[in-house]
Amino acid sequence: MLEPSLVRAVAAVTSGATSAETMARAALARAADYDAVQPQAWIYRCPSDGVLERARAVDGRLAAGESLPLAGVPFAVKDNIDVAGLPTTAACPAFAYVPAVSARVVQQLTAAGAVLIGKTNLDQFATGLMGTRTPHGATGCVFDREYVSGGSSSGSAVVVAAGIVPLALGTDTAGSGRVPAAFNNLIGLKPTRGRWSTRGVVPACRSLDCVSAFTRTAEDAALVDSVLAGFDAADVYSRHMPQPDASSATPLRFGVPRSDQLEFYGDAESAQLFEAARQRLTDAGESVVAIDIAPLLAAAELLYSGPWVAERTAVLEPLLAAQPGAIHPVVRAIVQAGKGVSAVEAFRGQYALAAHARAAEALWGAIDVLLLPTTPTIYRVSEALAEPVLLNSRLGRYTNFVNLLDCAALAVPAGFRANATGFGVSLIAPAWCDRRLLELAQRLERLGPIPQAPPLDLKPRAVTVKLAVVGAHLSGMPLNHQLLARGARLARATRTAPVYRLYAMADQTPPKPALVHSGAGGGAILVEVYELDLASFGSFVAEVPAPLAIGTVTLEDGSSVRGFVAEPRALAGAEDITAYGGWRAYLARRGSRAAAPGGAQPLSTKVATS
């Protein structure tokens, strides 16, 4: 059995209680077992012979008297971090290259005795917080794979949470290391920018990027930091650490957001779990004060809504010009937008950031550590695929500002939702307070029992998509068989948000409606939501005839699913039937009108043919 604690694994190998080779064999066996249910965690698994050879070399070094702080520790790295002789793809096969030299952090880990197992999946080019923007398949939360794993360091989080390795490296620009740590009940360390070298890492936003680490405990993360922290003259963004590194020796003042600034997007469980984390601090006698985080939230908006998106474009510009189709469509839309950013806008963004940073300085004068939810909520994989931009931005609400404002951050587990997915909180402090956060997290781990992790989800399961139907595909209607033949399951009947209009299209056999988003003045329309696997969804979409299309439909509870929408030409000669509230009511009324003397007129209007 692989030792889940990095510190204990090192002690066992160093003392001779086990060997690096035995640890490597256990990791390889665990990887093979978990691959049966989630092969998407990896992009490249190192051949077993090579892994065992490297492990035996570590045993030989120990026998020769070397002191190795990570002796025999199996580890993985995100596939935007170079490993000599292995392809680096950043989850884009067209981008692949084979580096001759490993990234500095990989060199440091192997020099310390760690043994590489493989390279992990990610949101392509580290652009996303879901773990779904990848050609290798969406990873899922280890406790319930119906929910996202978080990203972009999705595979790295999964292989640690699944017990394959006790350490994995990711990267973190906007929360890519902290978000998946939260969902998978892990420690996610995002060090101060420049504390760990980024040499040999494919940039996302080069001036903001950090290598991050996933471990089971804060003690483990502190050991990793002791190996990786240090100035790298060959990395132009590396920085000299001040001496001494800030620690938590003195009593600390904790800041939490004002209640009106806490947003959980309707997730009451996450709100309760955050309140419980705050209460634990209060019960332990810590000083906890409510603060105004408006400057932090404003800075967070700059990362994707401001000129920093152009930094991502700078990395991908050649590929964007030569092979745009090789880039994931959501990622492509993001980086394409950066081409329109001017130098004027870039300077204005810098000025705005400077103003937010000055406001943040005042905040740090009042508190030592900021306690935030790592994420406000979690989403299903199907929801992430249906609404990839809005839901992604929600996950970054409490993470996006951290690198822009030059902070250190540590995500720590804080419980589980009823659906078994992990909830985490983040400890955030100014640059170079990394030791303070690590010591503090170890103190928090001792405050009380950490909730027991649920068993891993080891059931084979296909990723599914939810689809809202509004007309001829409703249950009992003429085309419902197209869904049933694909194994679709009726999840629920509900209404849309009150922002749609429904039309009966002209000259359709069988009769079909058109659902159109109208905003103000629209109505709530009855729909049925079906769930079907990705392959079945794809084959169904291929049969949808124009002028109908599959887009995104917002439901009355605010969630979004895939659903039938219509092109403008669908309204030529169509009848506005919004007042009926749904297709069934319209058909029933139409039937009664046809049977009634004189045929009563509907409460709707014709749309003129243009």
C-alpha positions in Angstrom: 0.0 0.0 0.0 1.4 3.4 -1.0 1.9 5.7 2.0 -0.4 8.8 1.4 1.7 11.0 3.6 4.8 12.4 1.8 6.6 13.0 5.1 6.0 9.4 6.4 6.9 7.9 3.0 10.3 9.6 3.1 10.8 8.4 6.7 9.9 4.9 5.7 12.3 4.8 2.8 15.1 6.6 4.6 14.9 4.3 7.6 14.9 1.2 5.5 11.4 0.1 6.5 10.6 0.1 2.8 12.4 1.0 -0.4 12.0 3.5 -3.2 11.4 0.5 -5.6 8.6 -0.8 -3.4 7.0 2.6 -3.3 7.3 2.9 -7.1 5.7 -0.5 -7.6 2.8 0.5 -5.3 2.2 3.8 -7.3 2.3 2.0 -10.6 -0.2 -0.6 -9.4 -2.5 2.1 -8.0 -2.3 4.0 -11.3 -3.3 0.9 -13.2 -6.2 0.3 -10.9 -7.5 3.8 -11.1 -7.1 4.0 -14.9 -9.9 1.5 -15.1 -12.3 4.2 -14.0 -10.6 7.5 -14.8 -7.9 7.2 -17.5 -8.4 10.9 -18.2 -6.1 11.8 -15.3 -3.0 11.1 -17.3 -1.7 12.4 -20.6 1.5 10.3 -20.4 2.4 7.5 -18.0 6.1 6.7 -17.8 6.9 3.1 -18.8 7.1 0.8 -15.7 10.7 -0.3 -16.4 12.0 3.2 -16.5 10.1 4.2 -13.3 11.5 1.1 -11.4 15.0 1.8 -12.7 14.9 5.4 -11.4 13.6 4.1 -8.0 16.4 1.6 -7.7 18.9 4.4 -8.4 17.4 6.3 -5.5 17.9 3.2 -3.3 21.5 3.1 -4.5 22.0 6.8 -3.6 20.7 6.2 -0.1 22.9 3.2 0.3 25.9 5.3 -0.7 25.1 7.7 2.2 23.3 10.5 0.4 20.7 12.5 2.3 17.6 12.8 0.2 14.7 15.0 1.5 12.2 13.3 -0.9 13.7 9.9 -0.9 11.5 7.5 -3.0 8.5 9.8 -3.2 6.5 9.0 -6.4 5.3 12.2 -8.1 3.5 13.5 -11.1 3.7 16.8 -13.1 1.1 18.7 -15.1 1.8 18.4 -18.8 2.7 22.0 -19.2 5.9 21.4 -17.2 8.9 20.1 -19.1 10.4 16.7 -18.5 13.5 15.9 -20.6 12.8 13.4 -23.3 9.0 13.4 -22.7 6.5 15.3 -24.9 5.1 18.6 -23.5 1.7 19.2 -25.0 -0.2 21.5 -22.6 -3.2 19.3 -23.7 -2.9 20.3 -27.3 -1.3 17.6 -29.5 -0.5 20.2 -32.3 1.6 22.2 -29.8 3.7 19.2 -28.7 7.5 19.4 -28.4 10.1 17.2 -26.7 12.4 19.2 -24.4 16.0 18.3 -23.9 16.1 19.7 -20.4 13.6 19.3 -17.5 12.0 22.2 -15.8 13.9 23.5 -12.9 11.3 22.3 -10.4 11.5 18.8 -11.9 15.3 18.8 -11.6 15.0 19.8 -8.0 12.5 17.1 -7.1 14.5 14.3 -8.8 17.7 15.6 -7.2 16.0 15.3 -3.8 15.1 11.6 -4.6 11.6 11.8 -5.9 10.6 9.4 -8.7 8.4 10.6 -11.6 5.4 8.5 -12.5 3.9 10.5 -15.4 2.4 13.7 -16.8 -1.1 14.7 -16.0 -4.2 16.1 -17.9 -5.1 19.8 -17.7 -7.4 22.4 -19.1 -5.7 23.2 -22.4 -2.9 25.7 -22.0 -3.9 26.1 -18.4 -6.8 28.2 -19.4 -9.8 27.1 -17.2 -10.8 26.2 -13.7 -13.0 23.2 -14.6 -10.9 20.4 -15.9 -13.2 20.0 -19.0 -11.3 22.0 -21.7 -9.1 19.1 -22.9 -9.1 16.7 -25.8 -8.2 13.9 -23.5 -11.5 13.9 -21.7 -12.8 15.7 -18.7 -11.6 14.6 -15.4 -14.1 14.3 -12.6 -13.9 14.9 -8.8 -12.5 11.7 -7.2 -15.5 11.4 -4.9 -18.2 11.9 -7.5 -17.1 12.0 -11.2 -20.4 13.6 -12.2 -18.9 16.8 -10.8 -15.9 18.6 -12.2 -12.4 18.0 -10.7 -11.5 21.6 -11.0 -8.7 22.9 -13.1 -6.6 23.7 -14.8 -4.4 21.3 -12.8 -7.1 18.7 -12.9 -5.1 15.5 -13.4 -2.5 16.5 -10.8 -5.2 16.9 -8.2 -6.9 13.6 -9.1 -3.7 11.5 -9.0 -3.0 12.7 -5.5 -6.6 12.5 -4.2 -6.9 9.0 -5.7 -3.8 7.8 -3.7 -1.6 7.2 -6.8 1.1 9.6 -5.7 1.6 11.7 -2.5 2.8 14.7 -4.5 2.0 16.3 -7.8 3.0 19.6 -9.4 0.5 21.9 -11.1 0.5 25.5 -12.1 -1.6 28.4 -10.7 -2.3 31.7 -12.4 -5.9 32.3 -11.6 -6.6 29.5 -9.1 -5.6 26.5 -11.2 -3.9 24.8 -8.2 -6.3 25.8 -5.5 -9.7 25.1 -7.1 -9.0 21.4 -7.8 -7.4 21.0 -4.4 -10.6 22.2 -2.8 -12.9 19.9 -4.8 -10.7 16.8 -4.1 -9.9 17.4 -0.4 -6.3 18.4 -0.8 -3.8 21.0 0.2 -3.0 23.3 -2.7 0.0 25.5 -2.2 0.3 28.5 -4.5 3.6 30.1 -3.5 4.6 33.7 -3.8 5.3 34.6 -7.5 9.0 33.9 -8.1 9.6 31.8 -5.0 9.7 28.7 -7.1 11.2 28.7 -10.6 8.9 28.7 -13.6 11.8 27.9 -16.0 10.6 25.1 -18.3 6.9 25.8 -17.8 4.6 26.6 -20.8 3.4 30.1 -19.9 -0.2 31.0 -19.4 0.3 34.6 -18.2 4.1 34.6 -17.8 4.3 37.6 -15.5 1.8 35.9 -13.1 2.4 32.2 -13.4 3.3 30.0 -10.4 4.2 26.3 -10.1 1.9 24.8 -7.4 1.8 21.6 -5.4 -0.8 19.2 -4.3 -0.3 17.2 -1.1 -2.5 15.5 1.6 -1.2 17.7 4.5 0.3 21.1 5.1 3.3 19.4 6.6 3.9 17.7 3.3 3.5 21.0 1.4 6.1 22.6 3.7 8.6 19.8 2.9 8.0 20.4 -0.9 8.5 24.2 -0.4 11.8 23.5 1.5 13.1 21.7 -1.6 11.7 24.1 -4.3 12.0 27.6 -2.8 15.1 29.5 -4.0 16.3 32.0 -6.6 16.9 30.8 -10.1 19.1 33.3 -12.1 18.0 31.6 -15.4 14.4 32.5 -14.8 13.8 36.2 -15.4 10.7 36.1 -13.1 12.5 34.5 -10.2 12.9 36.7 -7.1 15.2 36.8 -4.1 13.5 35.8 -0.9 13.7 38.2 2.0 15.3 37.0 5.1 13.8 35.8 7.3 10.8 34.4 5.5 7.6 35.5 7.4 6.3 33.0 9.9 3.2 32.8 12.1 5.0 33.1 15.5 3.0 36.0 16.7 -0.9 36.1 17.2 -2.6 36.7 13.8 -5.5 38.8 12.8 -7.9 37.0 10.4 -10.0 38.8 7.9 -13.2 37.5 6.4 -15.4 39.2 3.9 -18.4 41.3 4.9 -21.6 39.2 4.7 -22.9 41.2 1.7 -19.7 40.4 -0.3 -19.9 36.6 0.2 -21.4 35.0 -2.8 -22.1 31.3 -3.2 -24.5 31.4 -6.2 -27.3 29.6 -4.3 -25.1 26.9 -2.8 -26.3 26.9 0.8 -24.0 24.0 1.8 -20.9 25.9 0.8 -22.1 28.9 2.7 -22.6 26.8 5.8 -19.2 25.1 5.4 -17.5 28.5 5.2 -19.3 29.7 8.3 -18.2 26.6 10.1 -14.6 27.3 9.1 -14.9 30.8 10.4 -16.5 29.6 13.6 -13.6 27.2 14.2 -11.2 30.1 14.3 -13.4 32.0 16.7 -13.8 29.0 18.9 -10.0 28.6 19.0 -9.7 32.2 20.3 -8.4 33.7 17.1 -9.1 37.3 16.2 -11.6 37.3 13.2 -12.8 40.6 11.7 -15.0 41.4 8.8 -13.4 43.5 6.0 -14.2 45.1 2.7 -12.8 42.9 -0.1 -14.2 45.1 -2.9 -10.6 46.0 -4.1 -9.8 42.3 -4.4 -12.9 41.5 -6.3 -12.2 44.5 -8.6 -8.7 43.3 -9.2 -10.0 39.8 -10.0 -12.1 41.2 -12.9 -8.9 42.4 -14.6 -7.5 38.9 -15.2 -10.0 38.0 -18.0 -11.9 41.2 -18.6 -8.8 43.4 -18.7 -5.6 43.4 -20.8 -3.9 40.4 -19.1 -5.8 38.1 -21.5 -3.3 39.3 -24.1 -0.5 37.6 -22.2 -2.2 34.3 -23.1 -2.4 35.4 -26.7 1.3 36.2 -26.8 2.1 32.6 -26.0 -0.3 31.1 -28.5 -0.2 33.6 -31.3 1.8 31.4 -33.8 -0.5 28.4 -33.2 -3.5 30.7 -33.4 -2.4 32.0 -36.8 -1.3 28.6 -38.2 -3.7 26.1 -36.8 -6.6 27.8 -35.0 -8.7 24.6 -35.2 -6.1 22.8 -33.1 -7.0 24.9 -30.1 -10.1 24.0 -27.9 -12.9 26.3 -29.0 -13.5 27.9 -25.6 -9.7 28.4 -25.1 -9.5 29.8 -28.7 -12.2 32.3 -28.1 -10.4 33.6 -24.9 -7.0 33.9 -26.5 -8.4 35.3 -29.8 -9.9 38.2 -27.8 -6.4 39.2 -26.7 -5.5 40.2 -30.2 -7.7 43.2 -29.9 -6.0 44.6 -26.7 -4.1 47.8 -27.4 -1.0 49.1 -25.6 -3.3 51.9 -24.3 -5.6 49.4 -22.7 -2.6 47.5 -21.3 -1.4 50.7 -19.5 -4.9 51.5 -18.3 -5.1 48.0 -16.8 -1.8 48.6 -15.0 -3.0 51.8 -13.6 -6.2 50.2 -12.4 -4.3 47.3 -10.8 -2.0 49.8 -9.0 -5.0 51.5 -7.5 -6.4 48.1 -6.3 -3.0 47.1 -5.0 -2.8 50.3 -2.9 -6.2 49.7 -1.5 -5.1 46.1 -0.6 -2.1 47.5 1.2 -4.5 49.2 3.6 -6.3 45.9 4.1 -3.0 44.2 5.1 -2.5 46.9 7.6 -5.7 45.7 9.4 -5.2 41.9 9.1 -2.5 39.3 8.7 -4.3 36.6 6.9 -7.4 36.6 4.8 -9.8 33.6 5.0 -11.9 33.0 1.9 -13.9 30.2 0.3 -11.6 28.7 -2.3 -14.7 28.5 -4.6 -18.3 29.6 -4.1 -19.7 26.3 -5.3 -19.1 23.3 -7.6 -20.8 22.2 -10.9 -21.5 19.0 -12.7 -19.4 18.2 -15.8 -22.5 18.5 -17.9 -23.2 22.0 -16.6 -19.6 23.0 -17.3 -19.9 21.8 -20.9 -23.2 23.6 -21.4 -22.1 26.9 -19.9 -18.3 26.9 -20.0 -17.5 30.6 -19.6 -20.0 31.9 -17.0 -19.6 29.0 -14.6 -15.8 29.0 -14.9 -15.8 32.7 -14.0 -17.8 32.0 -10.9 -15.3 29.5 -9.7 -12.6 32.1 -9.9 -14.4 34.8 -7.8 -12.1 34.3 -4.8 -8.9 33.1 -6.6 -8.3 35.4 -9.6 -6.9 38.4 -7.7 -4.2 36.6 -5.8 -1.3 36.6 -8.3 -2.3 40.0 -9.7 -1.9 41.5 -6.2 1.2 39.4 -5.4 -0.1 37.3 -2.6 0.8 33.8 -1.3 -2.2 31.4 -0.9 -2.8 28.0 0.5 -6.0 26.0 -0.1 -7.0 23.7 2.8 -9.8 21.2 3.1 -12.9 22.4 5.1 -15.5 19.6 4.7 -17.8 18.0 2.2 -21.1 18.8 0.6 -23.9 16.2 0.7 -22.9 15.2 -2.9 -19.5 14.1 -1.4 -17.5 16.8 -3.2 -14.9 18.6 -1.2 -15.2 22.2 0.0 -12.1 24.2 0.8 -11.0 27.5 2.2 -8.0 29.6 1.3 -5.5 31.3 3.5 -4.1 34.3 1.8 -1.4 36.7 2.8 1.0 39.2 1.3 4.1 38.0 -0.7 6.7 36.0 1.2 4.3 34.9 3.9 4.4 31.3 2.6 5.9 29.9 5.8 3.3 31.7 7.9 0.5 30.1 5.9 2.0 26.6 6.0 2.6 26.8 9.8 -0.9 28.2 10.2 -2.5 25.4 8.2 -0.7 22.8 10.3 -2.1 24.6 13.4 -5.6 24.5 11.9 -5.2 20.8 11.2 -4.7 20.3 14.9 -7.7 22.4 16.0 -10.2 19.6 15.5 -11.0 16.5 13.6 -10.9 17.0 9.8 -14.1 15.5 8.3 -13.5 11.9 7.0 -13.2 11.8 3.3 -15.9 9.8 1.6 -14.9 6.6 -0.3 -13.5 7.2 -3.8 -15.9 6.9 -6.7 -14.7 3.7 -8.5 -17.8 3.0 -10.5 -17.4 3.2 -14.3 -19.6 6.0 -15.5 -20.0 7.9 -18.7 -20.0 11.7 -18.7 -23.6 12.9 -19.4 -25.2 16.1 -20.8 -28.5 17.6 -19.8 -30.8 18.7 -22.7 -33.9 20.8 -22.4 -36.7 20.0 -24.9 -39.7 22.2 -25.5 -41.8 20.7 -28.3 -42.0 17.6 -30.4 -39.4 15.8 -28.2 -41.5 16.1 -25.0 -42.6 12.8 -23.5 -45.5 11.4 -25.5 -44.8 13.7 -28.4 -44.0 12.4 -32.0 -40.2 12.7 -31.8 -39.6 11.7 -28.2 -38.5 8.3 -29.5 -35.3 9.9 -30.8 -34.3 10.5 -27.2 -35.5 7.2 -25.8 -33.7 5.2 -28.5 -30.4 6.8 -27.3 -31.1 5.8 -23.7 -31.9 9.3 -22.5 -33.4 9.6 -19.0 -36.0 12.2 -18.1 -34.4 14.1 -15.3 -37.1 16.6 -14.5 -39.9 18.8 -15.9 -39.4 22.5 -15.1 -39.7 26.0 -16.6 -37.2 28.3 -18.3 -36.2 31.6 -16.7 -38.9 34.2 -17.7 -36.8 35.6 -20.6 -38.1 33.5 -23.5 -40.8 33.6 -26.1 -42.3 30.6 -27.7 -43.4 30.4 -31.4 -45.3 27.8 -33.4 -43.3 27.6 -36.6 -45.1 27.5 -40.0 -45.1 24.6 -42.3 -43.6 22.0 -39.9 -44.4 18.3 -39.9 -44.8 17.3 -37.2 -45.6 20.7 -35.7 -42.7 22.2 -33.9 -42.1 25.3 -31.7 -39.2 27.7 -31.7 -37.8 29.0 -28.4 -36.2 32.4 -28.6 -34.4 34.4 -25.8 -36.1 37.8 -25.6 -34.9 39.2 -22.3 -37.3 41.6 -20.6 -40.9 40.9 -21.6 -40.4 37.1 -22.0 -42.2 34.3 -20.3 -41.3 31.1 -18.4 -41.9 28.2 -20.7 -42.4 24.6 -19.7 -39.6 22.2 -20.7 -38.4 18.7 -20.0 -34.8 18.1 -19.1 -33.3 14.8 -20.4 -29.9 13.3 -19.5 -27.9 11.4 -22.1 -24.3 10.4 -22.5 -21.9 12.4 -24.6 -21.8 10.1 -27.6 -25.6 9.9 -27.7 -25.9 13.7 -27.3 -23.5 14.1 -30.3 -25.5 11.8 -32.5 -28.7 13.5 -31.5 -27.4 17.0 -32.3 -26.3 15.8 -35.7 -29.9 15.2 -36.6 -31.4 18.5 -35.5 -32.7 20.2 -38.6 -32.5 23.9 -39.4 -33.8 26.4 -38.5 -33.6 24.7 -35.0 -30.3 24.5 -33.2 -28.9 23.4 -29.9 -27.7 26.2 -27.7 -27.9 27.1 -24.0 -31.2 27.5 -22.1 -31.4 29.1 -18.7 -33.9 27.4 -16.3 -36.0 29.0 -13.6 -33.6 28.1 -10.8 -30.8 29.9 -12.6 -28.9 26.8 -13.9 -28.1 26.4 -17.5 -28.4 23.3 -19.7 -28.2 22.5 -23.4 -31.5 23.0 -25.2 -33.4 23.7 -28.4 -33.2 27.3 -29.7 -34.0 28.8 -33.1 -32.4 30.8 -35.8 -34.1 34.1 -36.8 -35.5 32.5 -40.0 -37.6 30.2 -37.8 -39.9 33.1 -37.0 -41.0 33.7 -40.6 -44.8 33.3 -40.5 -44.6 31.8 -37.0 -47.3 32.3 -34.3 -46.3 33.8 -30.9 -47.7 31.3 -28.4 -45.8 32.5 -25.3 -49.1 33.2 -23.5 -49.8 29.5 -23.3 -46.7 28.8 -21.2 -45.7 25.7 -23.1 -46.2 23.5 -26.2 -48.6 21.1 -24.6 -51.0 23.8 -23.5 -50.9 25.3 -27.0 -51.6 22.0 -28.7 -54.5 21.3 -26.3 -56.0 24.8 -26.9 -55.5 24.4 -30.7 -57.3 21.1 -30.6 -60.2 22.6 -28.7 -60.4 25.5 -31.0 -60.5 23.2 -34.0 -63.4 21.3 -32.5 -65.3 24.5 -31.4 -67.8 26.2 -33.7 -66.1 29.1 -35.4 -62.6 28.2 -34.2 -61.8 30.7 -31.4 -58.7 32.8 -32.0 -55.6 32.3 -30.0 -54.2 34.9 -27.6 -51.1 35.5 -29.8 -50.0 37.2 -32.9 -48.4 36.2 -36.3 -44.9 37.2 -37.1 -44.7 38.8 -40.5 -42.6 37.0 -43.2 -39.6 39.2 -44.1 
